[in-house]
Amino acid sequence: MEKKSEEEDPYRQPLTRYERARIIGGRALQLALGAFPLVEVRPGDTPIDIAERELEAGVLPIIIRRRRPDGSYIDVPLKDLMEKLEQRA
């Protein structure tokens, strides 16, 4: 079986808006429950504001699991997806 290059593999595409929403929501919940913020907290910041800044700063140690149609999956580090997103901009 021939291995597809990274550009051809749809499971190595940039972070989707749904994944972004899931990451921000999950991290905001952690922050609301007392998790230590990984970026500087400004007065008036909500957990969602902090989670968004953490995501943009690339400091979240998260791995995205993307399922394939055949039932298998691929684990992609968030850092890789954010780099692809920056390259597109």
Secondary structure as UniProt FT lines:
FT   TURN            6..8
FT   HELIX           10..12
FT   HELIX           17..32
FT   TURN            33..34
FT   TURN            43..44
FT   HELIX           47..57
FT   STRAND          63..67
FT   TURN            69..70
FT   STRAND          73..77
FT   HELIX           78..88
//
